[in-house]
Amino acid sequence: MNQLVLFGLLSLLVVVNSQQPTQLSLFYHNYTLDSFAILTYNIENGNKIGNTQIANILPVNALNSVLKTDSNGNYYILAEIDSWNSSYAIYCISPEGTFINATTTVQEGVADSAIFTGYGYDSDENIVMIVSQNPDYLLPVLSVFDFNTPSNSYLVNVSESFDGTPVGAYDPVTKNYYVFDQGYLLTYNIESKELLEPVYLNNFEQAFINTFMIVYNQQLYIVGEYPGPLFIIYLVDISSGSIKQVFETADFLPQSDGEFFWQSSNYLVMITQSKLFVDPIFITLDLNTMTVVSNTSIVDFPFTYGSTTYIPGWTY
């Protein structure tokens, strides 16, 4: 059986009432063949419409996150070049799987920060933000990768330990990168380089087995999965620390430790299951109204519960 690794992206575009996405492209690594490929689905009918091999991107070790696309449909993907030395570059890949170009490699001392969740991207500055955890001290660490001027890359160390796995989300309008860890919310601004004091989120449930964050229209949402199964979204008041539940579904994400949802402006596309060993479904949620606008069974979906940790993808 081929081993597959996928990874997902939260697109952080602040647009009101954009066009509902109709396609989802996933990027996976086939370790047996030592190759990467793009798997594309029609969200409206659940059919697979393409499986394209990506050529000539060695020595890429992993594709971590799709950061953006351009007017030609080319993907700009954060790629890990050397995990031992923590080297990264942004690769431009065409929809046909052709390598176009890559940035200069950025290497910043993040080798001790093993867990990466919540990629943020500032397209104006060509900066990538990643929150991780120092395994020796259990402290959150924010890595800021500057791909225009690699020498300007740096780390932001948090002095307080929350003993959890931090997750992050970026707001390109305010330039704030948010970090959530064990009920506490931290805010870091990439322009002022100021890290605010942590804010405790009142009445937040700590029973989530997976927790993620998204930003839409300068509002912060926490996306979490209970072991129930139950999938819940909270709206966060950043200044006061209060939270409000705005959505839930009895379905669950079809994996155990990763991201199986992708944001496209005011739409959130999720892959969920009602129970194990049944076909997963596409659910498209409108963040403006918090209503499900489409619900479609997926045909021939190869990635099942517990089989992956990251699912990089792009909805359009």
N, C-alpha and C positions, 0 to 999 in steps of 0.2 A: 504494500500500500504506500502511495506517495505521501510524504510528510509535507504539510503545507503551513506556511506562516502568512498571515494576513495582517493588515493594519488599516486603521480608519482615521478619518479626519473630520473635525468639526469646522465647517466653513463659517467664518465669523463676519458675514456681510450684513450691514444694517440697512435693510430695504423693506419698505412697507408694501404688503400685498404683491409680492413678486409672482412670477409664473410658477405654477406647481411643477416640480421636477417629474420627469418621465423615465429617466434612465439612471442606473447606478453602475459605476465601474469599480471593480475591486482589484487590488494588486496583491499577488501572492507569489511565494517563493517555493518552488518544487525542489526540495533538497536532493531527491534521487537523481533528477536531471541537471541539478545545479543551474537552474534557469528561473527567470522571472516572467510573469505573464499578466495580462489584463483580462479579467473576466467581466463581461458586461451583461446586465439584465434590463429588460423592459419592466419598469415598476408597475405599469398599468395592467399588464396581463401576466406577469411573473415569468415570462419566457426568457431563456438565455439567448442573446443575440450576437455574442462574439466571445472568442477566447484567443487572444493574440499574444504571441511570444514577444518578449522584449529582447532586442539584440544589442550586443556590444556595450554592456554597462559594467563589465568587470573593471576594477576589483571591488565592486559594491558587495558589501556583506549583508545588508538589509535595507529595505525601503521602509522608512519610519512613518512618513506622513505626507499626504498630498497637500501642498500649501496653497496652490491656486492653479487656474487655467488662464490661457490667453485667448485672443480673438480667433486664433487658428485651431483652438481645441487642444493645444499642447499642455501637458501636465508638468508642473514644477514640483518635484518631490524631494523631501529631505532624505538623504541617503547616508547610511553609516558605511564608512570606508574601512575603518580599522577599529574594531571594538576594543582591542587591547590598549590602543593609544587614544581612544575617544576622538576619532577624526570624522568629520562630517562635511558634506557638500550638498548643494542643491542641483539636482539633475533635471534637465528638460527632456521630456520624452513625448514623441508625437502620438496621436491616437492610433497610428499603425504600429506602434511599438519600436520606432526608430529613435536611437539616441541622437539628440541635436547638439547639446552642449552641457557644460557643468561649470559651476563656480569654482573659485579657489577653495581648497580644503581648509576648514577651520578646525583647530585643535585646541581644546580648552580642558583644564584639569578636572574632568568629571568622572574619571575612572572609578572613583570610590562611591559614586552615586548611581546605584544599580537599577533603580526602578524609575522608569520614565512614563509619565501619564500627563496628558493635557498639553499638547503642542500649541503654542501661540505663534502667529506670524504677522509681522507688520510689513506690508508690501511697500509702503513709502520708504522705509529705511532698510528693507531687505534684512530684517532681524528676526531670528527664531528664538523663542523662549521655551524652556523645558523645565518643569519642576520634577525633582527626584528626591531620593532619600539617601543620606549617608548611612550605610549599613553599620558602621562602627559606633556612631553616636546617635542614630535615629533622629537626626536633624534634617528638616527640609532644606534643600539646596536648589536655587534657581540659576540655571545656566542661560546666559544671554549670548547668542552667536551672531556676530555681525559679519555678514557675507559680502558687504561692500568693502569693509576695512577689517579683515580678520584680526589684526593686532588689537582692535578695540573690544574684542570679546572679553567677557568677564563672568565671575561667579558672584552670587548674592547668598551669603550664608545667614541662616536664621539661628539666633542664639537659643531660642526656646524649643524644647523637645515636646512633641505632642504624641509620640509613640504610635503613630499611624502611618498609613500610606498616603502621601499628599497627592491631590489632583489639582489641575489648573485650567484656566480659561482666560482668553485675552479679548479685550474690548478695543478695537482699532480706533474708535472715536475718542475715547478718554485717554488712550494709551496706558490703561491700567491692566496689569496681569494679576488675576485673582488666584489665590492658593487656598484650598480647603483641606483641613487636616483635623480629624477627630473632633468635629464640632466647632472648630475655630476657623475664621476667615481672615486671611492676610491680603493686603493690597500693595502692589509694587508698581510705581509709575516709571516707565522707561525713559521719559524725558527728564524728569526731575531727579531720577534715581533715588527716590524716597520710598522706604518701606514703612508702612503705617503699622501701628500697634494692632495686634490681633483682636478681632471682634468675635465674641462667642455668639453662636446662633441659638437663640432660645427655642426650647422644645423640639430640637432636632432629634429624630429617631436614630439610634446608633446600631440598629440591627441590620443595616444594609450589608449585603455580601459584595456588591459592586457600587461604586459611587463615581459619578462624573459631573462635569459642569459644562454649561453652554452660555453664550451671551447672545441676546437678540435685542436690538433697539435700545441699547444701553441698560438692559435689564439682565440680571444674573439669575440663572436657574440651576438647581441641583437635580440631577437625574440619578435615581437610585433603584436598586433591585433588592427586594426582600427575598428570603429563602422560602417564601410562602407557597406558590409563587405570587408575586405582586410587583408591579413596575410603577413607580411614582415619580412625579415631577413637582418640585417646590419652587416657588418664586421667592427670592431673597431680597429683603430690604437691607442694602449694604450698610447704611449708616446706623440703623438701630439694632440690627442683628435678628429682627423678627422674620419668620418664614410663613408661607401660606401654601398649602397644597392646592395645585391647580389642575392636576391630571393623575389618573391611575388606570391601569388595566390589569386584569387577572393573568394575562399572558406573561411570559418571561423571555429574557434574552437567551438565544440558543447557544450559549457557551458559558464558561465558568469564570473567566478572568480577562476581560477585554472590552472592546467597544464594538457593538453591533448596531450603531445608529450613526446617521450623518445629517448635518444641518445644511440646508440651502435657504438662506435668508430666513423667512418666517415659517419655513417648513422643516419638520424633523421626520426623516425617513428611518424607520426601525424595522429590524428583522426579529420577529418574535415567534414563539411556539405556545400552543395551549397546553401541551404535555410532551413528554419525551417520545421519540420515535414516530412522530407525525410530521407531515410536511410543514416547514416554517412558512410564515406569511410576511408580506410587506405591509406595514402600517404607515400611512402618511398623516402626520399631525400638523394642523395649522396652529402655530403659536399665537396668532392674533386672537383666535376664538377658542383655543384649546379643544378643538373638535377633530375627530378622525374624518378625513376627507377621502381616503381610499383604503381598501383592505383586500389584498390579493394573495392567493396561494402562490408559492414559488415552485417552479418546475426544475427538478434536477439540481438542487442546491447541495454542493459537496461538503460544506463546512458545518459540523454539528456541535452539539453541546459538549464543552470541554476539550475540543480539538484544537483550538487556537487561543492566542493571547492578544493579538492585535489584528485589526482588519482595516488597513488603509483603503480609503475609497473616495469617490467623488460623485455627487448627485447633480444632475442637470436636466 
